[in-house]
Amino acid sequence: NEETVLLIEKELALTTHHGNRVFAYECDIGKRDEVYRLVGQIQKDVGEITMLINNAAILSSKSITDMTDEEFSRCLNVNLFAAYWLIRQILPSMKKRNHGHIVTMLGTTAVFGMGNFADICTSKFGLVGLMESVDHELTLGGFDGIYTTAAVSHYVKTGLYQLAKTCFNPLVPPLTIDYAAKKIMHGILINRKFVCVPRFYYLVPLVKGILPSRAFLILLNTFINPKISVYVRGGPYDKSSRRNSLSPPVNGGPLIGNHHCIPRQRNHVSACE
């Protein structure tokens, strides 16, 4: 997270002359009390938050029988419960103004369950339900100025999936950070509820629903290696990931500032892992 803060400070130096300000905070978002404390601090320092981006993700990359209870619980706390805690704390102020946007990053683990990914798949499937429920609740309440966006992207070249390889790679290689960010940002700016990058992921739920379960599993086993190598903090790929990629994910907290790409002025917070 120290590297993230340094990057933000560098961006601050470049944008100060435009009248923008960037704030950086550190927080273990896997702990409820720290999340509540931080949201209160942000509201005190900056003001009410009008854009929330839930982007936290950790995983153990282990078989469900090899995974410890602590690893599974930690994944749910960071990936799922942190999003719930943040939404619960920030949504009331959005409702008062009928203005805001909640964005949650899902990934392919929210589309289908994969072996050795029980922890992150459980958390991401939970996020799908959370986002759909929040969106429906806002509709029932008549809050037409508060938007939700759930984004599913293919593997992105980050520390988390630096070594991920599947049979799709020749046709759909891992996405660059810039490409994925631009596509997802476009979906956010036009208030799209669901964004898939690339677009063929829109078809996965349809294919999954039409095909017999055994046929879908055959496709999954054919194109997805159930033992994808991923970065795990302290794991065998720790040092190489740090050398050959962007800094790997570390347990961090919300980042907040005014984003000049968004037509309406919004304070936004991103829970980054």
C-alpha positions in Angstrom: 0.0 0.0 0.0 3.0 2.3 0.5 3.7 2.1 -3.3 0.0 3.1 -4.0 0.4 6.1 -1.7 3.5 7.2 -3.5 1.8 6.9 -6.9 -1.1 9.0 -5.6 1.3 11.6 -4.3 2.9 11.7 -7.7 -0.4 12.1 -9.4 -1.3 14.9 -6.9 1.8 16.8 -8.0 0.7 16.6 -11.6 -2.9 17.6 -11.1 -2.6 20.3 -8.4 -2.6 23.1 -11.1 -6.0 21.8 -12.3 -7.5 22.4 -8.9 -7.9 18.8 -8.1 -6.9 17.2 -4.7 -6.1 13.6 -4.0 -6.4 11.9 -0.6 -4.8 8.6 0.3 -5.7 6.4 3.3 -4.5 3.1 4.6 -6.9 0.6 6.1 -7.4 -3.2 6.5 -10.7 -3.4 4.9 -11.1 -7.0 6.1 -11.9 -5.6 9.5 -15.3 -4.0 10.0 -14.3 -1.5 12.7 -11.5 -0.1 10.6 -13.8 0.3 7.6 -16.3 2.2 9.7 -13.6 4.4 11.2 -12.1 5.2 7.8 -15.4 6.1 6.2 -16.1 8.5 9.0 -12.6 10.0 8.6 -13.1 10.5 4.9 -16.4 12.1 5.3 -14.8 14.5 7.9 -11.8 15.3 5.7 -13.4 15.4 2.3 -17.1 15.3 2.5 -19.8 12.9 1.5 -18.7 10.1 -0.9 -20.7 9.9 -4.1 -18.8 7.2 -5.9 -17.8 3.9 -4.4 -15.6 1.4 -6.3 -15.3 -2.1 -4.6 -12.1 -3.5 -6.1 -10.7 -5.7 -3.3 -9.7 -9.3 -4.1 -7.6 -11.9 -2.4 -7.5 -15.7 -2.7 -5.6 -18.7 -1.4 -5.6 -20.7 -4.7 -6.0 -23.9 -2.8 -8.2 -27.0 -2.8 -11.2 -26.6 -0.5 -9.7 -29.4 1.7 -6.3 -27.7 1.9 -7.7 -24.3 2.6 -7.8 -23.3 6.2 -10.9 -21.8 7.9 -8.9 -18.6 8.5 -8.0 -18.3 4.8 -11.6 -18.8 3.7 -13.0 -16.3 6.2 -10.3 -13.7 5.4 -11.2 -14.0 1.7 -14.9 -13.4 2.4 -14.1 -10.5 4.7 -12.0 -8.7 2.2 -13.8 -9.6 -1.0 -17.5 -9.6 0.1 -18.1 -8.2 3.6 -15.9 -5.2 3.0 -18.1 -4.2 0.1 -21.2 -4.7 2.3 -19.7 -2.6 5.1 -18.7 0.2 2.7 -22.1 0.2 0.9 -23.9 0.2 4.3 -22.0 3.2 5.5 -22.0 5.3 2.3 -25.4 4.6 0.8 -27.4 6.7 3.4 -25.7 9.9 2.3 -26.3 9.0 -1.4 -30.0 8.5 -0.7 -30.2 11.9 1.0 -29.0 13.5 -2.2 -30.4 10.9 -4.6 -27.0 11.0 -6.2 -24.2 8.5 -6.4 -22.7 5.4 -8.1 -21.7 2.1 -6.7 -19.3 0.0 -8.7 -18.1 -3.5 -7.9 -15.4 -5.5 -9.8 -16.3 -9.1 -10.2 -14.1 -11.0 -12.6 -14.6 -14.4 -14.2 -14.9 -16.1 -10.8 -18.4 -14.5 -10.5 -19.5 -16.2 -13.7 -18.7 -19.8 -13.0 -17.2 -21.8 -10.2 -13.7 -23.1 -10.7 -11.8 -25.8 -8.8 -9.2 -24.5 -6.3 -11.0 -21.2 -6.2 -13.8 -21.9 -3.7 -13.0 -18.9 -1.5 -12.9 -16.2 -4.2 -15.8 -17.8 -6.2 -18.0 -17.8 -3.1 -17.2 -14.2 -2.4 -17.7 -13.0 -6.0 -21.0 -15.0 -6.4 -22.1 -13.3 -3.2 -21.2 -9.9 -4.6 -23.5 -10.6 -7.6 -26.4 -11.1 -5.3 -25.4 -8.1 -3.2 -25.3 -5.7 -6.2 -28.5 -7.0 -7.7 -30.3 -6.7 -4.3 -29.0 -3.1 -3.8 -30.0 -2.1 -7.3 -33.5 -3.5 -6.8 -33.8 -1.8 -3.5 -32.9 1.5 -5.0 -35.5 1.0 -7.7 -38.2 0.2 -5.2 -37.3 3.3 -3.2 -37.4 5.5 -6.3 -33.8 6.6 -6.1 -33.3 7.2 -9.9 -30.1 9.2 -9.3 -28.1 6.4 -7.7 -26.5 4.0 -10.2 -24.9 0.5 -9.8 -22.4 -1.1 -12.1 -21.0 -4.7 -11.8 -18.0 -5.4 -14.0 -16.7 -8.7 -15.2 -13.3 -8.7 -16.9 -11.1 -11.4 -18.3 -7.7 -11.9 -16.6 -5.8 -8.7 -16.3 -2.0 -8.4 -16.2 -1.7 -7.6 -12.5 0.2 -9.2 -9.7 -2.8 -11.3 -8.8 -3.0 -13.1 -12.1 0.4 -12.5 -13.5 1.0 -16.2 -14.3 -2.5 -17.2 -15.2 -2.7 -19.3 -18.3 -5.7 -20.9 -20.0 -6.4 -22.4 -23.4 -8.1 -19.1 -24.3 -4.8 -17.3 -24.2 -4.0 -17.5 -28.0 -7.5 -16.0 -28.8 -8.1 -13.9 -25.7 -4.8 -13.1 -24.0 -4.8 -11.5 -20.5 -6.0 -7.9 -20.8 -3.7 -4.9 -20.2 -4.6 -2.7 -17.3 -5.2 0.3 -19.5 -7.6 -1.5 -21.9 -9.6 -3.1 -19.1 -9.8 0.3 -17.2 -11.0 2.2 -20.3 -13.7 -0.3 -21.2 -15.0 -0.5 -17.6 -14.8 3.3 -17.2 -16.9 3.7 -20.3 -19.6 1.4 -18.8 -19.5 3.4 -15.6 -19.8 6.8 -17.4 -22.9 5.6 -19.3 -24.4 4.1 -16.1 -24.5 0.5 -17.5 -25.6 -2.0 -14.8 -23.4 -4.8 -16.1 -20.1 -4.6 -18.0 -18.2 -7.5 -19.5 -14.7 -7.2 -20.9 -14.4 -8.8 -23.5 -18.1 -8.9 -24.5 -18.3 -12.7 -25.0 -18.6 -13.0 -21.2 -22.2 -11.8 -21.6 -22.9 -15.2 -23.2 -21.5 -17.3 -20.5 -24.6 -17.3 -18.2 -26.7 -18.1 -21.3 -24.5 -21.0 -22.4 -24.3 -22.2 -18.8 -28.1 -22.2 -18.6 -28.7 -24.0 -21.9 -26.1 -26.7 -21.8 -26.4 -29.8 -19.7 -24.3 -29.4 -16.6 -21.9 -32.2 -17.7 -21.4 -30.5 -21.1 -20.6 -27.2 -19.4 -18.1 -28.9 -17.2 -16.4 -30.5 -20.2 -16.1 -27.0 -21.7 -14.7 -25.7 -18.5 -12.2 -28.4 -18.1 -11.2 -28.0 -21.8 -10.5 -24.3 -21.8 -9.8 -23.5 -18.1 -6.9 -25.1 -16.3 -8.3 -25.9 -12.8 -4.8 -25.2 -11.4 -4.1 -21.8 -12.8 -0.9 -20.3 -11.3 -1.7 -17.1 -9.6 0.1 -14.7 -7.3 -0.4 -15.5 -3.6 1.2 -13.3 -1.0 4.1 -15.2 0.5 3.7 -18.0 -2.1 6.2 -19.4 -4.6 5.6 -16.6 -7.1 6.1 -13.8 -4.6 9.4 -12.4 -5.7 9.0 -13.1 -9.4 5.6 -11.3 -9.4 7.2 -8.3 -7.7 9.9 -8.1 -10.3 8.0 -8.8 -13.5 4.7 -7.1 -12.9 3.1 -4.1 -11.3 3.3 -4.2 -7.5 1.2 -7.2 -6.3 -1.9 -6.7 -4.3 -1.5 -5.7 -0.7 -4.1 -5.3 1.9 -5.2 -1.7 1.5 -8.0 0.7 2.0 -10.1 3.2 0.1 -8.6 5.8 -2.1 -10.5 9.0 -2.6 -10.4 12.0 -4.9 -12.2 13.9 -7.6 -12.0 12.1 -11.0 -11.8 14.5 -13.9 -13.2 12.0 -16.4 -16.6 12.0 -14.8 -18.9 14.8 -16.0 -20.6 15.3 -12.6 -18.3 16.2 -9.7 -18.1 13.2 -7.5 -16.1 12.2 -4.5 -15.1 8.6 -5.1 -13.7 5.9 -2.9 -12.1 2.7 -4.1 -11.4 -0.2 -1.8 -8.2 -1.6 -3.4 -6.5 -4.8 -2.5 
